[in-house]
Each structure stands twice: as C-alpha cells, then as structure tokens.
Amino acid sequence: MGRLHPFSILALGGSSTCSTVSINHRLFPPNPNYLSSSTPLSLSLIATRFSLSPVSAMDKQDDQDYALHSNLLQEFTAISTIDKAWLFNSHTGSASQAMFCVSQPNLLANKRKKSLVSATLLRQNDASLAFHWAPFPIEMCGVSAMLPSPSGSKLLIVRNPDTEGPCRFEIWTSSQLHKEFHIPQSNHGSVYTDEWFEGISWNSNETCVAYVAEEPSPAKPTFNDLGGYKKGGSPDKDCGTWKGQGEWEEDWGETYAGKRQPALFVIDIASGEVQAVKGIDKSLSVGQVVWAPPSTEGSKQYLVFVGWSFETRKFGIKYCYNRPCALYAVKAPPYDSKADEAEIHSTEDVHAVNLTQTISSAFFPRFSPDGKFLVFVSARSSVDSGAHSATDSLHRIDWPKDTKLYQSSKIHEVIPVVLSAEDGRFPGLYCSTVLNEPWLSDGHTLVIASIWHSSQVLLSVNVLSGEILRITPADSNFSWSLLTLDGDKILAVSSSPVDVPQIKYGAIVEKAANSKEWSWSNVSNPIFKCSDKVKSLISSLTFSVLKISVKDVSESLTKGASQPYEAIFVSSKTKKSDACDPLIVILHGGPHSVSLSSFSKPLAYLSSLGYSLLIVNYRGSLGFGEEALQSLPGKVGSQDVNDVLTAIDHVIKLGLASPSKIAVLGGSHGGFLTTHLIGQAPEKFVAAAARNPVCNLALMVGTTDIPDWCYVETYGTKGREKFTEAPSAEDLTLFYGKSPIAHLSKVKTPTLFLLGAQDLRVPISTGLQYARALREKGVQVKVIVFPNDVHGMDRPQSDFESYLNIATWFNKYCK
Ligand SMILES: CC(=O)N[C@@H](C)C(=O)N[C@@H](C)C(=O)O
C-alpha cells in the first residue's frame, strides 16, 4: 500500500527508484540487454508526440540532446532494485541462506525483469557474517508471486495467465518441482499481487495456502445473428454467436480498470483442490489474508482478512487510505466434513465476523508468534478526515484461545495518531507495509519502517508497552527500508539522494549494563552495482536536509502547522565558479505523500547533469504529524504554493541558487503546484515540466476516479459532506478558482507536459486542455503522450523517455 506514489520520485518502492520495501512491487554482471547510445530507441514509436510548437518531426536540437544524454540515463536506469528478501535456517549451525528477489527495467522489452539472487551467510569467529553470493542471478520468467512456507521447506510460485488461461500454482522443494496445479478461470481469475489487496498465506502445518484472486467472470449474455439472443448459451465461434458485455461493474479505479472483485480462496497443496471461502458478504472486496493461530478447540481453522465495503460506488483506492476497511475473521475450508457440521452451531461459524467495528480502518493484520494477539495498522485519521493519506495508528487485539470471535473485542491503541511533535521526537506513524513476520525474538516487539520527516527510518515497537525506538542511526539523514528479519537480526537497505542503496545487516549489541544498541554493518553485494561513470558522477554530489520556517504564522494555525517543514537540497560538492548551478525545484504529488531522502535514479541523473535540486516537503506531506498534514486541505493552490516559494527564497538567500536559473518539476498534485507556480510567480521559472498534472479541478472532478479528493482538497474536511456526483455551479466555480488554469493568462514559462493516456486518476484531458491553452497564447509547450500509460507512467520506456525529455527541456532553457 505504497504511500510514496510514482511522483514522489524519491520513493523507496517506485519503479523510478532503487531501494525498495518488501511488500511493494518493484544486474548484476554486465547487462546483456544494455542499449548503447548508437542503438537509439525508436522513440516516436513508443510515444505519440504532439509537438505543440510548429514542428512535426523531431527537431535537430532534440536529436543532438537525446544523443548526448541518453547513454548516461541508461546507465542510471540499469541499476537494480530489491523487491523482497528471505533468510533461511539461521538457527541451525553457523551457515544460513538468503534469497533476494530483484528487478531491473528492461528497456527493449518495456518490462521489469525479475530475478533471484542467493547468498550463503557464514558466521565468522568474531560473530560477524560473511555473505557468499551465487555467481549469477536466475531470471524468473512469468512469476507473479513467490512465498516460502513457514519452515522454509517449500516454495510456492504463482504464475498468473497473460490472458484467459488458467492460473498456475507450483510447489517447489529444495531439489525439485513437487506439484503443479492449473486453476481454471471457472474457479477464479488472476491472483492479486498488487500492494493493496495482495495476501498469500501458508497455514502453520503447510498443507494449505489462502490467497486473494479475482472472482470468476459473471455470466454474460450471448447473442447470435439468427434470433438475436441465445438463451443460456455460450459463444461458439462457428455458430455466428458473440458474447455481450453484460452489466457494467464498478472497479477500484486507477490501475484496477477491468479487474474483477478480489475474493478469498484456499488451495489444498496435496490435492490441488481450490475452495472459495464461504460466509463473506458479496459486496466486500477482500485482501491481505492471514491464518489465525490454530484453535485449542476442535479442528476449526480461521482466516483473518481485510474487507473494503462501499456505499453507492467504488472510488479509486490506489494511494487512497481514506477508504473504510475492517478486519474480519471467517472459518476456513474445508467445509464438507461431518466434524465441521457438528461444530457449526452459531452464525459466527458461517459468517465472517467484523473484528474492528469500532474503528473506521484496519489493515495489515499480523499475529504474534505465540498467537496471543493480533496487531494491525489503522488509517482512521485518513478515513475520518477524508484526506487520502494521513497519520496512522497501531492497534492490538488480544486473541481468544478458543477462537470465540467477539465482534466487540477490545481494541488497544499501541501507537496513537501524533498531532504534532517537538523536533527530534517521534512525529507519528506512516507506514506503507509491514513484513509478514515482523517480530523480534521476544515475540512482542515488531520492526516497522516509517516516515520520519524527510527520511524513512526503522522503528522497533513493543506492542505490549507501546515503547517506540528509532533503531536506525538518528544522526543520519539516509532513508531505510526493511527487507527481512531473522530472530534479532535485520536485513535492510539504506540510501541517500547521492548514495546508491547499500544492504545493511543489523544486530543488537550490549553497550553498558542494561543498555543495548543496534549496530549496522555494510553487506557487500552484487545487486546494486552501477557503472564507474555513475559512481564517479554521484561521488561529486552532496545533500542536506533544510528546515524551512513557516512564513506568516498566525493565531489560526495549529501548533503542528506552525512548525518548520523541510526541503532536501542536492548539489555539487564543489562550486566550479562564482555562479550557482541551475536549480530544479522538485514537487511530490498526493498532496499527502513525501519525497524521501533515498536514492532516486532519475533525480540522481538530473543532478549528475549539473543541476542542484530543491525537493520540497511542503506542509501537508507525510512524516510531520497530523496537524501539519491537515493544515493543507482547503488551502491547496495557496499554502502549498507559498511553502514552495518560501523554500526557494531560502536557498537563494543562502547563496545556494541563482534567481535567474530555476526550473520546476512535479507530477499529479506536484504538477498542480508546478503549473500554479508558473502562473502565480511567472518571473521565477525559466522552464517547467509537469507529469499528469492537475490543471483544472472543475474538469477533473467529472472524470477522475477520486472526485471526492477534489472536494476535500478544495473545501477541507467539510468537502466530505459536500461531495456529490453532480457538482453544483458554485462547486465548479470554486474548483476552477483554486486551479492552475485560473492563473493561465500570466504564464510565460516554457513547459513540457508528459501525459499518460490511460490515467484514470488525473485524466489526460486536464493536462491537454491547459497545454493547448498555453500554446494558444504563444507559450513554448511540448507535449508527449504515452498511449498505454496510467497515472504512474512508470513503464520502463515511458520513464526513460520522460526523464530524457525533462533533461533536454531544462538544458534548453536553463543552461
Ligand atoms: C490521491 C491522489 O492520487 N492524488 C493525485 C492527484 C496525486 O497527486 N497523485 C499522487 C499520489 C501521485 O503522485 O500520483
């Protein structure tokens, strides 16, 4: 459930980034698919290029610039990402094994290639660990998901069909393929492997796997060219029949277009029998299933899962934590034995029981190793305020031994929503994933990654006492993501905007009596290898995190909204002359997201070209407490715009940037800010680039999958009540007035637009309308449309062509 959306380009899990967190989607020796600069991509075939300046073919300048900059971009693109990792058998003897699931963009295939890299870990005499890496990675073709069993003796591989075929489940042992099952579409469609609904879970005795997959297709009417309708028929190509569309069904919007309802299934891995889980209301979309601990009574086994319901329609769910959801428990199959029938004596044996009725949001259910309690994260602030993402809380339910499922189980608050925190104090929980096994050896301390101002840090949380410790170094501005735990050992990844990711091994060391500390050592590895050129370029860069004081603090501002926000400043270590390097201001979307101090391939590429970067986490960003975040809804287009302008003035005053060489780049809400800035501060920017920007809320509201977002960000929390599918003229006037299009007449900055034609979140019409209007008034504009891209525009070729054009566009106007 990534909070670091595609346009928070420093995000840890996005495709444009390098280090990743485990649940999210996301070379080694010389890359065989390397494209040399003499093998130009057929760029005009990849994207439809609407040049709104009067040229039809690629102009000469572009041609030269592409040739000049594409080679370096390819070198950055080739850096791999770790998606997941597992450790095995470390409790026995001095050797254990690690397995890393790695991905790397493949430009020619326009896909991310996934591979597996293994290592043997040998404990040395001094208690340190030596990693011995397998000589090569193994490519994993067609693998949609993989999950080792709890004992590590079996590996489940899921292969989803490309089109209509069956879904394939394979069970591997250490030596061979043990079983293979083909699950027909009549059972279910593809297994969900997204970051939202995905849930695949082995039961404790490793006989069954529970998972989430698309429910089977509903029956569709069949027509023919004789009588018209063919009753109860199935289409038969030879008989002049065809399948109708049937009734349209709502889906969950952006990236879920055409996906059927996520439903729960269990496969028996001895027989291959698949059963749909019974007792779940048809209207619930389910995800994140886990097995409840075995009961002390009878043979009942329960599953716990997250259920999302909706009222009259489904809104977009991606990046939107404000969709109400609850944890449910339900009896697992099989249902057919006599013993089961005897046990089914109350309705809770048949129907899923809502375990979290008293809270508006509950997800990431995790049982403690002893099965005594269930922990979950809640985004109740987000649901209750309407902001699409906000400060999380963490909760615990004590789990009954006899699996009596009480709807009114007491929910203990482990980490409350933090409203505001003094500098240096825990600013609140912001987590986008929790490991399947997040526990340290005491069984009640979990390790979790959370955003803390502009960094992601690792926390240990004692879920019984509520004690929270920051376990990654407090004196560093690097960002960290969690790979896996092994007893009291942690594998993690750490990086900064100017340091490629590094695998870290963490262990607790005793300091003085009663004082323990986490110590982190580097794990040399082949995964994050990058070219010598990239190494040398980024070694000449440096970064810092700047505190920016709020301008115009007034009585009406909450304490949290009056505290400083942050900006990450990346620049060359050495000043080549008196003049400053040109500056690119980088703005994340959301708006309730964050740009992290982690390595980002595209941003490191831009800084390597000689730009300083000012990456602004304006108020409203995640990681700074709930009051600062909630200060933005209702004030978009003014408070956020002013925060960015203040940050720019700050670096100019410090002599870090020259006022005459500033460009701005942002996507989505960051594109809203980009286009607002060139309208509200027309003298300030010499060039701009906007990716799927929100330019006209009055147009967006009628076509986006999240029209409620337009209301909440425009009106503030009261926008939740004001929301209607039929906006009034008054609403539309306000939406227009708060949009960049209202300032269009003042714009003169040359602007590049990068637009995904399949974007359901910020439909292409808003960017195109604005670009055409700029063109009409004679502003330099270039538009590139990626016909098959959604909001994230993160397919390898689109990402590549986007950043190549951003670089050439800025070079044209800034240098
Ligand atoms: C909630 C949301 O999707 N808002 C969009 C307008 C936006 O800014 N999207 C972010 C998440 C993005 O960067 O894609």
Ligand as a Chemical Component Dictionary entry (heavy atoms), coordinates in Angstrom:
data_LIG
# 
_chem_comp.id                   LIG 
_chem_comp.type                 NON-POLYMER 
_chem_comp.pdbx_formal_charge   0 
_chem_comp.three_letter_code    LIG 
# 
loop_
_chem_comp_atom.comp_id 
_chem_comp_atom.atom_id 
_chem_comp_atom.alt_atom_id 
_chem_comp_atom.type_symbol 
_chem_comp_atom.charge 
_chem_comp_atom.model_Cartn_x 
_chem_comp_atom.model_Cartn_y 
_chem_comp_atom.model_Cartn_z 
_chem_comp_atom.pdbx_ordinal 
LIG C1 C1 C 0 -4.555 10.821 -4.105 1  
LIG C2 C2 C 0 -4.040 11.084 -5.459 2  
LIG O1 O1 O 0 -3.858 10.159 -6.227 3  
LIG N1 N1 N 0 -3.870 12.353 -5.792 4  
LIG C3 C3 C 0 -3.384 12.716 -7.087 5  
LIG C4 C4 C 0 -3.934 13.969 -7.572 6  
LIG C5 C5 C 0 -1.930 12.760 -6.948 7  
LIG O2 O2 O 0 -1.294 13.735 -6.649 8  
LIG N2 N2 N 0 -1.444 11.576 -7.029 9  
LIG C6 C6 C 0 -0.241 11.268 -6.412 10 
LIG C7 C7 C 0 -0.481 10.133 -5.482 11 
LIG C8 C8 C 0 0.761  10.892 -7.437 12 
LIG O3 O3 O 0 1.879  11.353 -7.312 13 
LIG O4 O4 O 0 0.432  10.152 -8.327 14 
# 
loop_
_chem_comp_bond.comp_id 
_chem_comp_bond.atom_id_1 
_chem_comp_bond.atom_id_2 
_chem_comp_bond.value_order 
_chem_comp_bond.pdbx_ordinal 
LIG C1 C2 SING 1  
LIG C2 O1 DOUB 2  
LIG C2 N1 SING 3  
LIG N1 C3 SING 4  
LIG C3 C4 SING 5  
LIG C3 C5 SING 6  
LIG C5 O2 DOUB 7  
LIG C5 N2 SING 8  
LIG N2 C6 SING 9  
LIG C6 C7 SING 10 
LIG C6 C8 SING 11 
LIG C8 O3 DOUB 12 
LIG C8 O4 SING 13 
# 
